[in-house]
C-alpha cells in the first residue's frame, strides 16, 4: 500500500498532526467531493431526481456498509448517532421486571444512560468494575450466570483506555447462556475488523464521525435479522411502514427490514458523506488499515518510556487498538495535551490521561513529532 498517496487524500495533514480519530475525525477529499456532489444536486435539481440520485445513493451506501460488516443490507439502518442506535434496542425490547442489563464502568455514557433509564420498568443495570483499563473476562462470565441476565452491552474498544474487548469470546458466552449481545462499535468500526454474525453480535451501533472518517450526525445501526421482530421501533413514522410511498392510506404493517427503524426523512447529505468514507475504507482494506494503525500505535508506545511517560493502554495482541492513553510524570494531562496542541499535534484528555488515536493516513514522522514534543 502506498501510504504517502493515501495521505494525500487528507488535507488536514498540511496543517496538523491529527491524532484524535477517537474523537471527531477530519474528512478526506473523497468525502468532501461527495458533499459537494450532494450540494450541487440539491441546488440544481432539488428533489426532481430524488429516486434516481438520493434514493439510489442511500441504498448503495447501505449495501456498502453491509459489505463492511459482512452483513445483509436488510440488517442495516441509518441513525443520527450511536446513542440513537443503542436507544432503539433499549426502548424496543419487551423488558420484564427483574431483567438485568450487564455493562461496565469503563463505558462511554452513551452505553450507560439508555439502560439505566429502563429502571422505570424494573430493569437493573449492572455496572461491572474494570481493572487497569480493561474488563476482566471472568467478571463477565460470572455476571452472565445470573438467570436474570437479559443483555450484555459493551464497547468494541473502551474510549478511555483503548482496551479492545474480545467480542468473539463474549459473543460465544452470550450464545451459550441465551443472553442478547449489543455492541457500541464507534471506537473500532473503520479501523479494526468486526463481524457481527460470526461473533454472535445481535445489535451494533456506530456513528460515522470517528474511525469511519465521515461527518457528524449520521451513523449506522445493525440488527440481526433473527431479532428484527423482537425490537419494536420506538417511533413509527412514514418511512417505517411496508409501503412507505403510499401517503394516502394509513398502514400498520412494518418494513420487513431494518428500514423500519428509520422513522422519517433520512440525513441524505450525511449518507452521501458516509458512502464515500466507507468506499475509501473498503478500497484500502480493513486488514491493511488495522495493521497500519497498530504499527503506528506500537511505535508510540515503544517511545513513551524514554519521555517519562507512563502507558495506560493495554497492549497485548488481543487488546491493542487505535487508542493510546498515557500520562507524563510530573505534568497534569491537560497541560501535556495543551503543550502538544501548541506544537500542532492534536490529542485530547480522557479518563485522566492524554489520549492519542492515529488513523491509517498518519505517518511515522507525526508519531516521532509527538514523542519529540514530550
GUKEMAR-806491 format. One line per field, with one value per residue (C-alpha): x, y, z; residue number from 1. Coordinates in pm, 1 decimal. Each point is the difference from the previous one (the first is absolute). Layout:
GUKEMAR-806491
east [X | ...]
north [Y | ...]
up [Z | ...]
n [NUM | ...]
//
This chain:
GUKEMAR-806491
east [0.0 | 130.2 | -65.1 | 137.6 | -263.5 | -267.6 | 124.3 | -56.4 | -376.0 | -5.4 | 64.4 | 22.6 | 353.3 | 115.3 | -101.2 | 17.4 | 111.8 | -358.7 | -9.4 | -360.8 | -193.3 | -153.6 | -164.4 | -104.1 | 191.4 | 87.0 | -149.6 | 178.0 | -17.9 | -225.7 | -256.1 | 38.8 | -79.7 | -305.3 | -135.8 | 64.2 | -184.3 | -296.0 | -2.8 | 17.3 | -290.9 | -206.4 | 70.8 | -50.3 | -286.0 | -147.4 | -208.5 | -62.2 | 229.7 | -54.8 | -51.9 | 281.4 | 257.3 | -86.5 | -179.9 | 256.7 | 289.3 | -176.3 | -40.4 | 347.4 | 149.8 | -210.0 | 140.1 | 357.9 | -45.2 | -136.4 | 316.1 | 212.7 | -188.8 | -31.6 | -375.2 | -309.6 | -126.1 | -333.4 | 172.0 | 130.9 | -182.6 | 122.7 | -12.1 | 116.9 | 255.3 | 111.1 | -228.1 | -305.1 | 98.9 | 47.3 | -326.9 | -186.4 | 97.5 | -59.9 | -344.4 | -98.4 | 39.1 | -283.1 | 158.8 | -117.0 | 32.2 | 317.0 | 187.1 | 365.0 | 208.4 | 370.5 | 254.8 | 306.9 | 137.4 | 248.0 | -274.9 | -75.5 | -322.9 | -191.0 | 22.2 | -116.6 | -276.0 | -251.1 | 17.8 | -25.1 | -314.2 | -160.9 | -14.4 | -351.6 | -97.5 | 174.3 | 310.6 | 333.0 | 316.4 | 303.3 | 326.0 | 287.9 | 324.4 | 290.8 | 361.6 | 302.4 | -212.5 | -142.6 | -301.5 | 119.3 | -177.7 | -64.8 | -214.9 | -216.9 | -24.2 | -112.2 | -260.1 | -143.8 | -65.6 | -287.1 | -336.5 | -108.0 | 268.8 | -185.1 | 251.3 | 374.4 | 98.9 | 363.5 | 221.0 | 220.4 | 280.1 | -15.9 | 15.3 | 231.3 | 258.4 | -19.7 | -45.2 | -149.8 | -267.4 | 6.6 | -332.6 | 20.3 | 44.9 | -264.2 | -240.4 | 59.1 | -72.4 | -323.7 | -111.0 | 69.3 | -213.3 | -275.6 | 95.1 | -30.6 | 321.2 | 9.8 | 319.5 | 91.2 | 242.1 | 86.9 | 360.0 | 91.6 | -227.0 | 212.0 | 324.7 | -13.4 | -175.4 | -350.2 | -243.0 | -336.4 | -155.7 | 299.8 | 83.0 | -350.3 | -78.7 | -374.1 | 2.3 | 266.9 | 10.3 | 267.0 | 10.3 | 189.2 | 215.8 | 281.8 | 187.6 | -241.6 | 135.7 | -335.7 | -204.9 | -191.6 | -372.0 | -15.5 | 71.4 | -104.9 | -203.6 | 25.3 | -274.1 | 36.9 | -287.1 | -68.7 | -109.6 | -170.7 | -344.1 | 110.6 | 92.4 | -297.1 | 94.8 | -33.6 | -149.4 | -212.5 | 14.1 | -79.1 | 328.2 | -52.8 | -295.7 | -3.5 | -121.8 | 160.4 | -75.9 | -374.4 | -81.7 | -376.2 | -73.1 | 104.4 | 175.4 | 109.3 | 223.2 | 367.4 | 285.7 | 137.1 | 352.9 | 193.5 | -143.0 | -286.2 | 231.7 | 40.1 | -320.1 | 25.3 | 201.1 | 361.9 | 309.5 | 72.1 | 303.2 | 148.0 | -64.0 | 177.9 | 298.7 | -14.1 | -21.0 | 316.6 | 179.9 | -91.8 | 105.1 | 343.2 | 32.4 | -97.6 | 240.4 | 293.3 | -121.4 | -78.9 | 277.7 | 255.5 | -142.0 | 14.3 | 360.8 | 101.3 | -177.6 | 142.8 | 350.5 | -30.4 | -136.3 | 271.8 | 259.6 | -154.5 | -18.3 | 362.7 | 116.8 | -190.6 | 224.2 | 298.1 | -220.0 | -94.8 | -346.0 | -194.1 | -212.6 | -352.7 | -142.0 | 2.7 | 218.3 | -9.9 | -64.1 | -368.6 | -57.1 | 190.3 | -202.1 | 39.2 | -12.3 | 308.7 | -48.3 | 291.7 | 106.7 | 327.4 | 175.1 | -45.6 | -232.8 | -382.0 | -150.0 | -184.2 | 332.6 | 166.2 | -281.3 | 6.3 | 376.9 | -44.8 | -267.9 | 238.1 | 236.7 | -277.1 | -67.7 | -365.3 | -67.3 | -266.7 | -40.3 | -231.2 | -32.4 | 291.5 | 249.8 | 120.8 | -162.7 | 160.6 | -185.0 | 168.1 | -163.0 | 149.4 | 90.8 | 214.1 | 370.9 | 305.4 | 124.8 | -312.1 | 43.6 | 364.6 | -103.9 | -230.8 | 277.3 | 244.0 | -250.4 | -29.2]
north [0.0 | 344.4 | 179.0 | 330.3 | -3.3 | -83.1 | 288.5 | 242.5 | -60.6 | 174.4 | 375.6 | 22.6 | -141.9 | 333.8 | 174.5 | -242.7 | -332.1 | -106.8 | -273.4 | 21.0 | -250.4 | -139.5 | 343.3 | 175.0 | -85.9 | 230.4 | -94.1 | -104.9 | 159.6 | -293.8 | 98.0 | 367.2 | -81.6 | -205.3 | 291.1 | 230.9 | -244.9 | 0.1 | 380.1 | 35.2 | -240.1 | 177.1 | 344.6 | -90.2 | -249.0 | -3.6 | -317.4 | -31.5 | -305.2 | -125.7 | -366.2 | -15.8 | 186.5 | 23.0 | -331.9 | -174.7 | 132.6 | -85.9 | -363.6 | -18.8 | 121.8 | -244.5 | -282.8 | 124.5 | 11.7 | -353.6 | -102.0 | 163.2 | -197.4 | -324.5 | 38.8 | 35.0 | 345.9 | -102.1 | 5.0 | 357.7 | 320.4 | 358.6 | 188.3 | 342.2 | -128.0 | -294.7 | 101.6 | -23.1 | -348.6 | -121.4 | 168.2 | -196.4 | -319.0 | 140.1 | 134.0 | -271.8 | -327.0 | -137.2 | 19.9 | -185.7 | 125.7 | -150.4 | -19.8 | 98.5 | 194.0 | -69.3 | 269.3 | 149.7 | 315.0 | 61.4 | 77.4 | 333.1 | 147.5 | -82.2 | -366.3 | 52.6 | 261.2 | -173.5 | -317.4 | 175.4 | 170.9 | -346.1 | 2.6 | 136.4 | -345.1 | -182.2 | -77.6 | 3.9 | 133.6 | -183.8 | 196.5 | -246.3 | 142.0 | 38.8 | -50.3 | 173.5 | 132.2 | -337.8 | -211.3 | -343.6 | -276.6 | -196.5 | 284.7 | -17.3 | -379.8 | 26.4 | 268.5 | -201.3 | -293.7 | 195.2 | -129.4 | 364.4 | 102.1 | 103.6 | 206.5 | 71.6 | 336.2 | 104.9 | 210.0 | -172.3 | 224.7 | 194.9 | 371.9 | 93.4 | -274.9 | -135.0 | -356.8 | -218.5 | -238.1 | -358.1 | 20.2 | -348.2 | -163.8 | 224.6 | -89.7 | -370.5 | 47.6 | 181.2 | -269.9 | -273.4 | 176.4 | 132.3 | 362.5 | 272.6 | 177.4 | 369.8 | 180.4 | 366.8 | -24.1 | 366.4 | -42.6 | -275.6 | -4.2 | 124.5 | -82.1 | -363.6 | -307.2 | -60.9 | -278.0 | 14.5 | -328.9 | -236.0 | 167.7 | -33.7 | 372.5 | 62.3 | 380.8 | 253.3 | 379.1 | 243.7 | 361.7 | 96.6 | 281.6 | -196.5 | -290.8 | -13.9 | 344.5 | 152.0 | 287.6 | 42.2 | -71.5 | -316.5 | -347.5 | -361.3 | -250.1 | -374.9 | -236.3 | -370.2 | -116.1 | -264.1 | 275.4 | 253.6 | -93.2 | 6.2 | 370.7 | 232.4 | 333.7 | 263.0 | 238.9 | -106.5 | 244.0 | 9.2 | -168.0 | -287.9 | -158.5 | -261.6 | 219.3 | 324.3 | 175.3 | -31.7 | 319.0 | -28.7 | -314.4 | -44.5 | -328.0 | -213.0 | -252.6 | 79.2 | -28.5 | -353.9 | 141.7 | 229.1 | 297.3 | -28.4 | 184.8 | 297.8 | 173.1 | 308.4 | 192.3 | -124.3 | 216.9 | -15.5 | 227.8 | -204.2 | -322.9 | 137.1 | 74.7 | -335.3 | -186.3 | 164.5 | -65.0 | -369.5 | -29.9 | 129.4 | -239.9 | -297.7 | 109.4 | 10.3 | -311.9 | -38.2 | -253.8 | 238.3 | 288.7 | -201.3 | -100.3 | 358.7 | 144.9 | -262.9 | 59.5 | 374.9 | -45.2 | -256.5 | 257.0 | 253.9 | -244.9 | -104.4 | 361.8 | 113.3 | -135.0 | 206.9 | 312.3 | -66.7 | -103.1 | -287.6 | -206.0 | -75.6 | -185.4 | -381.5 | -106.8 | -378.0 | -122.1 | -63.7 | 326.0 | 261.1 | 253.5 | 338.1 | 178.2 | 66.7 | 163.4 | 122.7 | 242.3 | 191.6 | -10.8 | 323.7 | 162.9 | 11.3 | -154.9 | 321.4 | 181.8 | -271.0 | 6.2 | 380.7 | -7.9 | -249.2 | 218.1 | 293.9 | -220.1 | -75.7 | -350.1 | -68.0 | -227.4 | 21.9 | -93.1 | -285.0 | -186.8 | 183.3 | -66.3 | 140.4 | -194.9 | -31.5 | -181.4 | -5.8 | -140.1 | -169.2 | 322.0 | 126.6 | -74.4 | -83.2 | 358.6 | 119.2 | -262.2 | 101.4 | 367.0 | -79.3 | -183.2 | 283.7 | 253.9 | -196.1]
up [0.0 | -95.0 | 328.0 | -130.3 | -274.4 | 256.3 | 212.7 | -286.9 | 29.4 | 339.6 | -19.8 | 380.5 | -28.8 | -142.2 | 321.8 | 292.2 | 136.5 | 55.7 | 265.4 | 118.9 | -211.3 | 318.0 | 31.5 | -321.3 | -316.1 | -290.2 | -334.7 | -315.8 | -343.1 | -96.2 | 262.5 | -84.9 | -362.1 | 98.5 | 202.7 | -294.1 | -226.9 | 237.6 | 21.4 | -377.5 | -47.1 | 267.0 | -143.9 | -366.9 | 14.5 | 349.9 | 28.3 | -374.6 | -24.8 | 355.3 | -93.0 | -251.2 | 209.6 | 369.4 | 47.2 | -216.0 | 211.5 | 326.5 | -105.7 | -153.8 | 327.8 | 198.6 | -211.7 | 46.8 | 377.3 | -13.3 | -185.4 | 269.5 | 266.3 | -192.7 | 43.4 | -215.6 | -103.5 | 154.6 | 341.4 | -29.1 | 94.5 | -1.6 | 330.8 | 105.1 | 251.9 | 214.0 | 285.5 | -223.1 | -112.3 | 357.2 | 94.0 | -266.3 | 183.7 | 348.0 | -83.1 | -246.1 | 189.3 | 211.7 | 342.8 | 309.2 | 358.5 | 144.5 | -332.5 | 16.2 | -252.1 | 47.8 | -86.9 | 171.4 | 158.7 | -284.2 | -250.8 | -164.0 | 143.9 | -320.6 | 93.8 | 357.7 | 6.4 | -233.7 | 208.8 | 336.8 | -124.8 | -16.3 | 378.1 | -39.5 | -131.2 | 284.4 | -210.0 | 186.3 | -163.2 | 136.5 | -28.9 | 15.9 | 134.4 | -238.2 | 106.1 | -154.5 | -285.7 | -99.1 | 94.0 | 117.9 | -186.9 | 318.9 | 135.6 | -308.7 | 27.0 | 360.3 | -76.5 | -288.9 | 232.4 | 151.5 | -126.1 | -12.8 | -252.6 | -316.2 | -197.5 | 0.4 | -146.0 | -38.7 | -224.3 | -252.9 | 130.6 | 326.0 | -74.4 | 286.6 | 24.0 | -355.1 | 125.9 | -271.6 | 125.6 | -128.4 | -182.2 | -144.7 | 341.3 | 154.7 | -279.8 | 62.9 | 371.8 | -78.0 | -242.9 | 257.4 | 260.5 | -225.1 | 68.0 | -263.7 | -103.2 | -92.2 | -107.7 | -11.2 | -293.4 | -43.3 | 120.7 | -243.8 | -306.3 | -289.3 | 180.0 | 113.3 | -143.0 | 133.1 | -97.3 | 178.2 | -108.4 | 45.7 | 331.4 | 141.9 | 2.1 | -8.3 | -11.2 | -91.9 | -23.5 | -115.4 | -107.1 | -314.3 | 134.1 | 164.4 | -157.6 | -295.2 | -100.5 | -86.3 | 141.8 | 323.5 | 13.0 | -210.4 | 129.4 | -37.7 | 195.5 | -59.8 | 112.6 | -72.7 | -217.4 | 266.7 | 236.8 | -223.8 | 126.4 | 364.6 | -9.9 | -29.2 | -158.3 | 269.7 | -254.9 | -296.4 | -288.2 | -368.6 | -92.7 | 246.9 | -176.4 | -273.9 | -284.9 | 104.2 | -327.4 | 46.8 | 186.4 | -52.2 | 202.2 | 361.8 | 71.5 | 293.4 | -175.5 | 54.7 | -246.8 | -6.1 | 34.7 | 233.6 | -191.7 | 251.8 | 244.0 | -237.8 | 100.2 | -220.2 | -257.2 | -3.3 | 35.9 | -371.5 | 7.5 | 283.7 | -190.1 | -308.8 | 223.8 | 177.2 | -329.9 | -129.6 | 330.2 | 0.9 | -365.0 | 95.9 | 294.6 | -213.1 | -272.8 | 242.5 | 183.0 | 368.9 | 56.9 | -150.5 | 203.5 | 323.1 | -66.3 | -71.5 | 305.7 | 234.6 | -138.3 | 61.0 | 351.6 | 78.5 | -105.8 | 235.1 | 290.9 | -45.8 | 7.8 | 308.8 | 280.2 | -115.2 | 30.4 | 365.2 | -118.6 | 151.4 | -236.3 | 127.1 | -299.7 | -0.2 | -293.2 | -14.8 | -358.0 | 71.8 | 191.1 | -203.5 | -199.5 | -167.4 | 337.7 | 211.6 | 341.2 | 208.4 | 271.6 | 22.4 | 334.7 | 193.5 | -254.8 | 12.5 | -316.3 | -102.6 | 5.9 | -209.8 | -255.5 | -15.8 | -57.1 | -284.2 | -157.6 | 2.7 | -200.6 | -251.5 | 136.7 | 79.3 | 295.4 | 272.6 | 366.2 | 94.6 | 329.7 | 156.1 | -279.8 | -330.7 | -281.1 | -343.2 | -278.6 | -342.3 | -312.6 | -304.5 | -184.8 | 288.0 | -29.5 | 205.3 | -13.2 | 183.8 | 270.1 | 37.6 | 16.8 | 290.8 | 182.5 | -67.4 | 130.6 | 324.8]
n [1 | 2 | 3 | 4 | 5 | 6 | 7 | 8 | 9 | 10 | 11 | 12 | 13 | 14 | 15 | 16 | 17 | 18 | 19 | 20 | 21 | 22 | 23 | 24 | 25 | 26 | 27 | 28 | 29 | 30 | 31 | 32 | 33 | 34 | 35 | 36 | 37 | 38 | 39 | 40 | 41 | 42 | 43 | 44 | 45 | 46 | 47 | 48 | 49 | 50 | 51 | 52 | 53 | 54 | 55 | 56 | 57 | 58 | 59 | 60 | 61 | 62 | 63 | 64 | 65 | 66 | 67 | 68 | 69 | 70 | 71 | 72 | 73 | 74 | 75 | 76 | 77 | 78 | 79 | 80 | 81 | 82 | 83 | 84 | 85 | 86 | 87 | 88 | 89 | 90 | 91 | 92 | 93 | 94 | 95 | 96 | 97 | 98 | 99 | 100 | 101 | 102 | 103 | 104 | 105 | 106 | 107 | 108 | 109 | 110 | 111 | 112 | 113 | 114 | 115 | 116 | 117 | 118 | 119 | 120 | 121 | 122 | 123 | 124 | 125 | 126 | 127 | 128 | 129 | 130 | 131 | 132 | 133 | 134 | 135 | 136 | 137 | 138 | 139 | 140 | 141 | 142 | 143 | 144 | 145 | 146 | 147 | 148 | 149 | 150 | 151 | 152 | 153 | 154 | 155 | 156 | 157 | 158 | 159 | 160 | 161 | 162 | 163 | 164 | 165 | 166 | 167 | 168 | 169 | 170 | 171 | 172 | 173 | 174 | 175 | 176 | 177 | 178 | 179 | 180 | 181 | 182 | 183 | 184 | 185 | 186 | 187 | 188 | 189 | 190 | 191 | 192 | 193 | 194 | 195 | 196 | 197 | 198 | 199 | 200 | 201 | 202 | 203 | 204 | 205 | 206 | 207 | 208 | 209 | 210 | 211 | 212 | 213 | 214 | 215 | 216 | 217 | 218 | 219 | 220 | 221 | 222 | 223 | 224 | 225 | 226 | 227 | 228 | 229 | 230 | 231 | 232 | 233 | 234 | 235 | 236 | 237 | 238 | 239 | 240 | 241 | 242 | 243 | 244 | 245 | 246 | 247 | 248 | 249 | 250 | 251 | 252 | 253 | 254 | 255 | 256 | 257 | 258 | 259 | 260 | 261 | 262 | 263 | 264 | 265 | 266 | 267 | 268 | 269 | 270 | 271 | 272 | 273 | 274 | 275 | 276 | 277 | 278 | 279 | 280 | 281 | 282 | 283 | 284 | 285 | 286 | 287 | 288 | 289 | 290 | 291 | 292 | 293 | 294 | 295 | 296 | 297 | 298 | 299 | 300 | 301 | 302 | 303 | 304 | 305 | 306 | 307 | 308 | 309 | 310 | 311 | 312 | 313 | 314 | 315 | 316 | 317 | 318 | 319 | 320 | 321 | 322 | 323 | 324 | 325 | 326 | 327 | 328 | 329 | 330 | 331 | 332 | 333 | 334 | 335 | 336 | 337 | 338 | 339 | 340 | 341 | 342 | 343 | 344 | 345 | 346 | 347 | 348 | 349 | 350 | 351 | 352 | 353 | 354 | 355 | 356 | 357 | 358 | 359 | 360 | 361 | 362 | 363 | 364 | 365 | 366 | 367 | 368 | 369 | 370 | 371 | 372 | 373 | 374]
//
